[in-house]
Amino acid sequence: MNVSPLQEARYEYTPKLPGMLRNGISEICVNEGEATQSVADQDRIRELFPNTYGKKEITFSKGANTSEAKKQVVGVILSGGQAPGGHNVVSGLYDALKATNSENVLYGFKGGPSGLLEDDYLIFDDEYIDQFRNTGGFDIIGSGRTKLETEEQFEVATEVCRKHGITAIVIIGGDDSNTNAAVLAEYMAAKNTGVQVIGCPKTIDGDLKNDDIEASFGFDTATKTYSELIGNIERDCNSAKKYWHFIKVMGRSASHVALECALETQPNVCLISEEVAEKKMSLSQIADQIADSVVKRAENGLNYGVVIIPEGVVEFVPEFSALISEINEMLAGSKADAFNALPDWDAKYAFISKGLSGESMKVFEILPQPIQQQLFLDRDPHGNVQVSLIESEKLFSALVGARLEERRAAGTYRGKYSPLHHFFGYEGRCAFPSNFDADYCYSLGYNAFMLIQYGYTGYLSKVSNLSRPADEWVAGGMPITKMMNMERRHGEDKPVIRKALVELDGAPFKYFAAHRGEWAEKTCYTFPGAIQYFGPSSVCDITTRTLALEKGM
């Protein structure tokens, strides 16, 4: 296999482990803390998870290993979208497993949870694992989005585990995947299958976090990758001095990615979805906020700038959410067929104008025609608008353009406005993991096996104190049910891990809010540059600005 010099060098990188995990398997003991309860809906969650609810948080430390010595056959699954560092979770799991007993076996189920259901797997060995150490992507076994949630699926999974003598399953995924891990763990415990289930916190979106999980893996690398690109654009912007760049960044509903990139690069404007919702901002108000920056900079001869837009921001605009709800209702069931059968856009527009309320029609009318049409063309399997596919970077640049023309006509704006558009998403999901993510992910995998060895199930692998050097990290585990609450999904109340949105009273947002006024008018761009893998720790091992601010650094 042909490899680049960097790839070859990364194979040789030795990830750093927390101090207590570096003592050797025989010298790692477990300390149990207090019993836990779910973040909300305690009675209902306890009722749904009678065998795995209320378990104690645990930490590992130096001491005699008191776990039962037995052969372990473990299966691992990569679930959901890719995130940098996934390969190192598998590598850490494999290394701990083999260090404990060379006879232990690790199965990799291919293509996500469906690999478990279809009994499609490979058995890892040193030669295979070594090809993927410290590299990006999920191509080691592939990933998928199949949900493990039905009795029939659990029965199949149990039979596959019985066939191979599997004693534990490790699911590497985000909030939905780890919700499935909790449900599977409960089933396995209730049926006395002898199969443990452990989760690992993954998502570049940053929304799988709480007081216990300080960061999901992949967030560090992805935001550093996007910030490098945004910094490059800012440098180009400051060189050409004639374009306004509207940059949408991945992140689903939460704005963690956008906020971190703003803290790293100091753009002129960054929207935060959670603030939009809190202030009940309209599309017009958001457009005016951006236009204000354009006008103020133009007054100083600066007809250029950078705007960062979180992927899911339009979901948080109340009037836009109402519009989406009405469209979904208007095209429910067979009504969609009648709409699609109309001969042209004029006929469809007439249909829409009759079906929407007056308030929603006002919102619809101010949207650029391509966005209007997109609302009716891109629909999910349930017939709903796929909000994440809306090109909000183009939507807001067009709305700002319209506002500027109104101000030009009123004589309050005389500048030039030339917008360009970008969307950064897939560019960051499979990047070479930063040293932080390489270390963090390896530790999560190594730690996951320690949870298995000590007999825990329904736990999330937990590594904390992440703002400190890796030697000071603390490894342990947290019951997944502690993070759960009840939410309405597809017309039913479901137990799910609570998503973490940007906290407007948190230190990262407060820092951003205190400085954005200056950034809006002046050119304060910073240029993070490429992720550094070799050199001083102060450059190579730095964590995100978000985590540093949260920890008061």
C-alpha positions in Angstrom: 0.0 0.0 0.0 1.4 3.4 -1.0 1.5 5.9 2.0 2.5 9.5 2.4 5.4 10.5 4.6 3.0 12.0 7.1 0.9 8.8 7.1 3.9 6.7 7.7 5.1 9.0 10.5 1.7 8.9 12.2 1.7 5.1 12.3 4.7 5.4 14.6 3.2 7.9 16.9 2.7 6.5 20.4 -0.5 8.0 22.0 -0.3 9.3 25.5 -2.4 7.6 28.2 -3.7 8.9 31.5 -1.2 8.2 34.3 -3.4 5.5 35.9 -3.7 3.6 32.7 0.1 3.5 32.2 0.7 1.4 35.2 0.1 -1.9 33.4 -3.1 -3.9 33.4 -2.2 -5.8 36.6 -1.8 -2.5 38.5 -5.2 -0.8 37.6 -7.9 -0.9 40.3 -11.4 0.5 40.3 -13.0 3.0 42.7 -16.7 3.3 42.9 -18.4 6.6 43.5 -22.0 7.6 44.2 -25.1 6.1 42.6 -26.4 8.1 39.7 -29.8 9.2 38.4 -30.9 10.5 35.0 -30.8 14.2 34.2 -34.6 14.3 34.0 -37.7 12.0 34.1 -36.1 9.8 36.7 -39.1 7.6 37.4 -39.7 6.9 33.7 -36.1 6.2 32.9 -35.8 3.9 36.0 -38.9 2.1 34.8 -37.5 1.6 31.3 -34.0 0.6 32.5 -34.5 -1.5 35.7 -31.3 -3.5 35.3 -28.9 -0.7 34.4 -30.3 2.4 36.1 -28.8 4.0 39.1 -25.4 2.4 38.8 -22.3 4.1 40.3 -19.8 6.3 38.6 -16.3 4.7 38.7 -12.7 5.8 38.2 -9.5 3.8 37.7 -6.4 4.3 39.7 -3.1 2.6 40.6 -3.6 -0.5 42.6 -4.0 -4.3 42.4 -6.3 -5.4 39.6 -9.1 -7.4 41.3 -11.0 -8.2 38.1 -11.9 -11.8 37.2 -9.3 -13.3 34.9 -11.1 -14.8 31.9 -10.8 -14.9 28.2 -12.7 -12.0 26.6 -14.2 -12.0 23.1 -15.2 -8.4 22.2 -17.1 -6.9 19.3 -16.7 -3.3 18.2 -19.0 -1.2 16.1 -18.5 2.3 14.5 -21.9 4.0 14.4 -23.0 7.2 12.7 -21.0 9.8 10.9 -17.2 9.7 10.9 -15.1 11.6 13.4 -11.3 11.9 13.6 -9.8 9.5 16.1 -12.2 6.5 15.7 -9.3 4.3 14.5 -7.5 5.0 17.8 -10.5 4.0 19.9 -10.3 0.6 18.2 -6.5 0.5 18.5 -6.7 1.3 22.3 -9.3 -1.3 22.8 -7.3 -3.9 20.9 -4.1 -3.1 22.8 -5.7 -3.3 26.2 -7.4 -6.5 25.3 -4.2 -8.1 24.1 -2.1 -6.8 27.0 -4.5 -8.4 29.4 -4.5 -11.8 27.7 -3.0 -12.6 24.3 -5.8 -15.1 23.7 -8.5 -12.4 23.8 -10.2 -11.7 20.5 -11.6 -8.5 18.9 -14.3 -8.7 16.3 -14.9 -5.7 14.1 -18.5 -5.6 12.7 -18.5 -4.0 9.3 -20.7 -1.1 8.1 -22.0 -0.1 11.5 -24.7 -1.8 13.6 -26.0 -3.6 10.5 -22.7 -5.6 10.6 -23.7 -7.1 13.9 -27.2 -8.0 12.6 -25.9 -9.5 9.4 -22.9 -11.2 11.1 -20.5 -9.4 8.8 -17.2 -9.1 10.5 -13.4 -9.3 10.6 -11.1 -10.4 13.3 -8.4 -7.9 14.1 -4.7 -8.8 14.3 -1.6 -6.8 14.8 -0.8 -6.4 11.0 -4.3 -5.1 10.2 -4.6 -2.7 13.2 -1.1 -1.2 12.6 -2.3 0.1 9.2 -4.8 2.4 10.9 -3.1 3.8 14.0 -3.4 7.6 14.4 -5.2 8.0 11.0 -8.5 9.6 10.2 -11.7 8.0 8.9 -13.7 5.0 9.8 -12.5 2.8 6.9 -11.0 0.3 9.4 -14.4 -1.4 9.4 -16.8 1.2 8.0 -19.7 2.8 9.7 -23.5 3.0 9.3 -26.6 4.5 10.8 -28.8 1.5 11.4 -30.5 1.9 14.8 -30.5 -1.0 17.3 -33.9 -0.5 18.9 -36.3 -3.4 18.3 -36.8 -6.7 20.1 -36.2 -8.6 16.9 -32.9 -6.8 16.3 -31.8 -7.6 19.9 -32.6 -11.2 19.5 -30.5 -11.4 16.3 -27.6 -9.6 18.0 -27.8 -12.0 20.9 -27.7 -15.0 18.6 -24.7 -13.6 16.7 -22.9 -12.9 20.1 -23.7 -16.5 21.2 -22.4 -17.9 18.0 -19.0 -16.3 18.4 -18.8 -16.4 22.2 -18.8 -12.6 22.4 -18.7 -11.3 25.9 -19.0 -7.6 25.2 -19.9 -5.1 22.6 -18.3 -1.6 22.3 -20.4 0.9 20.4 -18.5 4.0 19.2 -21.0 6.7 18.4 -22.9 9.9 19.2 -25.9 10.6 21.3 -28.3 8.4 19.3 -25.8 5.6 19.0 -25.1 5.6 22.7 -28.8 5.7 23.4 -29.0 2.5 21.4 -26.1 1.2 23.4 -28.0 1.8 26.7 -31.1 0.1 25.3 -29.1 -2.9 24.1 -27.3 -3.1 27.4 -30.6 -3.2 29.3 -31.9 -6.0 27.0 -28.7 -8.1 27.4 -28.9 -7.7 31.2 -32.6 -8.5 31.4 -32.1 -11.6 29.3 -29.0 -12.7 31.3 -27.1 -13.1 28.0 -23.7 -12.4 29.7 -22.9 -9.8 27.0 -21.8 -6.4 28.3 -22.3 -3.2 26.3 -20.0 -0.2 26.6 -20.2 3.1 24.7 -17.7 5.7 23.6 -18.6 9.4 23.0 -18.1 10.4 19.4 -19.3 13.4 17.4 -17.6 16.4 15.7 -20.8 18.4 16.5 -19.8 18.7 20.2 -23.3 18.1 21.5 -22.5 14.9 23.4 -21.1 16.6 26.5 -22.1 17.4 30.1 -20.5 17.7 33.5 -19.0 14.3 33.1 -18.2 14.1 29.4 -16.0 17.2 28.8 -15.7 16.7 25.0 -16.8 14.2 22.4 -13.9 12.9 20.3 -13.4 14.4 16.8 -14.5 17.9 17.9 -11.0 19.0 18.4 -9.7 17.9 15.0 -12.7 19.0 13.0 -12.8 22.5 14.5 -9.1 22.9 14.0 -9.5 21.8 10.4 -12.3 24.2 9.7 -10.5 27.0 11.6 -7.5 26.5 9.4 -9.7 26.9 6.3 -11.5 29.9 7.7 -8.2 31.5 8.6 -7.0 30.9 5.1 -10.1 32.6 3.7 -9.7 35.5 6.2 -6.1 35.9 4.9 -7.3 35.9 1.3 -10.2 38.2 2.3 -7.8 40.7 3.8 -5.6 40.4 0.7 -8.2 40.9 -2.0 -10.3 43.3 0.1 -13.4 42.9 -2.1 -15.5 39.9 -1.0 -17.8 39.0 1.9 -17.4 35.3 2.6 -20.4 33.4 4.1 -19.2 30.2 5.6 -21.6 27.5 6.8 -20.1 24.9 9.2 -21.3 21.5 10.1 -22.7 20.9 13.6 -26.4 19.7 13.2 -28.6 21.7 15.6 -26.0 22.9 18.1 -23.6 25.8 17.4 -20.5 24.4 19.2 -18.5 24.1 16.0 -19.4 27.6 14.8 -18.6 29.1 18.2 -15.2 27.3 18.5 -14.3 28.4 14.9 -15.2 32.0 15.8 -13.1 31.9 18.9 -10.2 30.5 16.9 -10.4 33.0 13.9 -12.3 36.1 15.1 -14.6 36.6 12.1 -16.7 39.8 11.6 -19.9 37.9 12.3 -20.8 34.5 13.7 -24.4 33.5 14.3 -25.2 31.3 17.3 -28.4 29.4 16.9 -29.1 29.2 20.6 -29.0 33.0 20.9 -31.3 33.3 17.9 -33.8 31.1 19.7 -33.4 32.9 23.1 -34.0 36.3 21.5 -36.6 35.0 19.1 -34.8 36.7 16.2 -36.5 36.9 12.8 -34.8 36.4 9.5 -35.0 40.1 9.0 -33.3 40.9 12.3 -30.5 38.4 11.6 -30.0 40.0 8.1 -29.9 43.5 9.7 -27.3 42.3 12.2 -25.0 41.2 9.4 -25.8 44.2 7.3 -24.9 46.5 10.2 -21.4 45.0 10.1 -21.2 45.4 6.3 -22.2 49.1 6.5 -19.9 49.9 9.4 -16.9 48.3 7.7 -17.7 50.0 4.4 -17.7 53.4 6.2 -14.0 52.6 7.0 -13.3 51.6 3.4 -13.5 47.8 4.3 -15.8 46.3 1.7 -15.0 42.7 2.8 -15.6 40.4 5.7 -16.3 36.9 7.0 -19.5 35.5 8.4 -19.8 32.1 10.1 -23.2 30.4 10.0 -24.0 27.2 12.0 -25.6 24.4 10.0 -28.9 24.3 11.8 -29.5 28.0 12.5 -32.8 28.3 10.5 -34.4 25.7 12.8 -34.0 28.2 15.7 -35.7 31.1 13.9 -39.3 31.0 15.3 -41.0 32.2 12.2 -39.0 29.8 10.0 -39.8 26.9 12.2 -43.5 27.8 12.0 -43.2 27.9 8.2 -41.5 24.5 8.1 -44.3 23.0 10.3 -47.0 24.4 8.0 -45.2 23.1 4.9 -44.9 19.6 6.5 -48.6 19.7 7.3 -49.6 21.1 3.9 -47.8 18.2 2.1 -48.7 15.4 4.5 -49.8 12.1 3.0 -51.3 12.2 -0.5 -51.2 16.0 -0.6 -47.5 15.7 -1.6 -48.5 13.8 -4.8 -51.0 16.4 -5.8 -48.4 19.1 -5.3 -45.7 17.3 -7.2 -48.1 16.7 -10.1 -48.5 20.5 -10.7 -46.9 21.5 -14.1 -44.6 24.3 -13.1 -43.4 26.6 -10.3 -46.1 29.2 -10.9 -48.8 26.6 -10.3 -47.0 25.3 -7.2 -46.5 28.8 -5.9 -50.3 29.4 -6.2 -50.9 26.1 -4.3 -48.4 27.2 -1.6 -50.0 30.7 -1.2 -53.4 29.1 -0.5 -52.0 26.6 2.0 -49.9 28.8 4.2 -51.1 31.2 6.9 -50.6 34.9 6.3 -47.7 35.1 8.7 -45.8 32.1 7.1 -46.5 33.4 3.6 -44.8 36.7 4.5 -41.7 34.7 5.6 -41.9 32.6 2.5 -42.1 35.6 0.2 -38.8 37.1 1.5 -36.8 33.9 0.7 -34.8 33.7 -2.5 -36.6 31.6 -5.1 -33.9 28.8 -5.0 -34.5 28.4 -1.2 -38.3 28.5 -1.7 -38.0 25.6 -4.2 -35.6 23.7 -2.0 -38.1 23.6 0.8 -40.4 21.6 -1.4 -37.8 19.4 -3.2 -35.6 18.0 -0.5 -37.7 15.9 1.9 -36.8 13.1 4.3 -38.4 9.6 4.3 -41.1 10.9 6.7 -42.1 13.6 4.2 -40.6 16.5 6.2 -38.3 19.3 5.0 -34.6 18.4 5.5 -33.6 21.7 7.2 -29.9 20.7 7.3 -29.9 20.8 3.4 -31.0 24.4 3.2 -28.2 26.5 1.9 -28.4 29.0 4.7 -25.1 30.7 3.7 -26.8 31.7 0.4 -30.1 32.5 2.2 -28.5 35.0 4.5 -26.1 36.5 1.9 -29.2 37.2 -0.3 -31.2 38.7 2.5 -28.3 40.9 3.5 -27.9 42.0 -0.1 -31.6 43.0 -0.2 -31.2 44.9 3.1 -28.2 46.8 1.7 -30.0 47.8 -1.4 -32.8 49.3 0.8 -30.1 51.2 2.7 -28.5 52.3 -0.5 -31.8 53.7 -1.8 -32.2 55.5 1.6 -28.7 57.0 1.2 -27.3 55.2 4.3 -24.9 52.8 2.5 -22.5 53.5 -0.3 -20.2 50.5 -0.2 -19.6 47.5 -2.4 -21.0 44.0 -1.6 -19.8 40.9 -3.4 -20.7 37.7 -1.5 -19.0 34.3 -1.8 -20.2 31.0 -0.3 -18.7 28.0 1.4 -19.8 25.0 3.4 -17.3 23.1 5.5 -18.5 19.7 6.7 -17.1 16.6 5.2 -13.6 18.3 5.0 -13.2 17.8 8.8 -14.8 14.4 9.5 -11.9 12.2 8.4 -8.8 14.4 8.9 -5.7 13.0 10.5 -6.6 13.3 14.2 -4.8 16.0 16.2 -2.5 14.8 19.0 -5.3 15.6 21.4 -7.8 13.4 19.6 -5.2 10.6 18.9 -4.4 10.5 22.7 -8.0 11.0 23.9 -9.4 8.3 21.5 -6.7 5.8 22.4 -7.4 6.4 26.1 -11.2 5.9 25.5 -10.6 2.6 23.8 -8.1 1.4 26.4 -10.4 2.5 29.2 -13.4 0.8 27.5 -11.7 -2.6 27.9 -11.0 -1.9 31.5 -14.7 -1.4 32.0 -15.3 -4.7 30.3 -12.7 -6.5 32.4 -14.3 -5.3 35.6 -17.7 -6.4 34.5 -19.5 -3.2 33.8 -22.3 -2.8 31.3 -24.5 0.2 30.2 -21.5 2.5 30.8 -19.9 5.2 28.7 -16.1 5.2 28.6 -15.1 8.4 30.3 -11.8 10.3 30.3 -11.8 13.7 32.1 -9.5 16.5 33.2 -8.9 17.0 29.5 -7.6 20.6 29.7 -4.6 19.3 31.5 -1.6 17.2 30.1 -2.6 13.7 29.2 -0.6 12.3 32.2 -3.1 14.1 34.5 -6.3 12.8 32.7 -8.7 10.7 34.8 -10.2 7.5 33.4 -13.3 5.8 34.4 -16.9 5.2 33.4 -20.4 6.7 33.7 -23.7 4.9 33.4 -25.3 6.0 30.1 -28.7 6.4 31.8 -27.4 9.3 33.8 -27.4 11.4 30.6 -30.9 10.4 29.5 -34.3 12.1 29.5 -37.6 11.5 27.7 -38.2 13.3 24.4 -40.9 13.3 21.7 -39.6 11.4 18.6 -41.8 10.5 15.7 -45.0 10.9 17.8 -43.8 8.8 20.7 -42.0 9.5 24.0 -38.5 8.0 23.8 -35.6 7.7 26.2 -32.7 9.5 24.7 -29.4 11.1 25.7 -30.0 14.8 26.2 -28.2 16.9 23.5 -26.0 19.7 24.8 -26.5 23.0 23.2 -24.3 26.1 23.5 -24.9 27.6 27.0 -25.4 31.4 26.7 -24.2 31.8 30.3 -21.1 29.7 29.7 -17.6 31.1 29.5 -17.0 30.4 25.8 -20.1 32.3 24.7 -19.5 35.1 27.1 -16.0 35.6 25.8 -17.4 35.7 22.2 -20.2 38.1 23.1 -17.7 40.4 24.8 -15.5 40.7 21.7 -17.8 40.4 18.7 -18.7 44.1 18.6 -15.0 44.9 17.9 -14.7 42.0 15.4 -17.8 43.3 13.5 -16.2 46.7 12.7 -12.5 46.0 12.7 -10.3 43.4 11.0 -9.2 41.2 14.0 -8.7 38.0 12.1 -6.4 35.3 13.6 -4.9 32.5 11.6 -4.6 29.2 13.4 -2.8 27.4 10.5 -2.6 23.7 10.0 -2.8 21.1 12.8 0.7 20.5 14.1 1.7 16.9 14.9 5.4 17.4 15.7 7.1 20.0 17.8 6.6 21.7 21.3 3.6 20.5 23.3 2.4 24.1 23.6 1.8 24.0 19.8 1.0 20.3 19.2 -1.1 19.3 22.2 -3.3 22.4 22.7 -7.0 21.8 23.2 -9.9 23.8 21.9 -10.6 27.3 23.0 -14.0 26.1 24.2 -12.5 23.6 26.6 -9.9 26.0 27.8 -12.4 28.7 28.6 -14.8 26.3 30.2 -11.9 25.2 32.5 -10.9 28.8 33.2 -7.6 28.6 31.3 
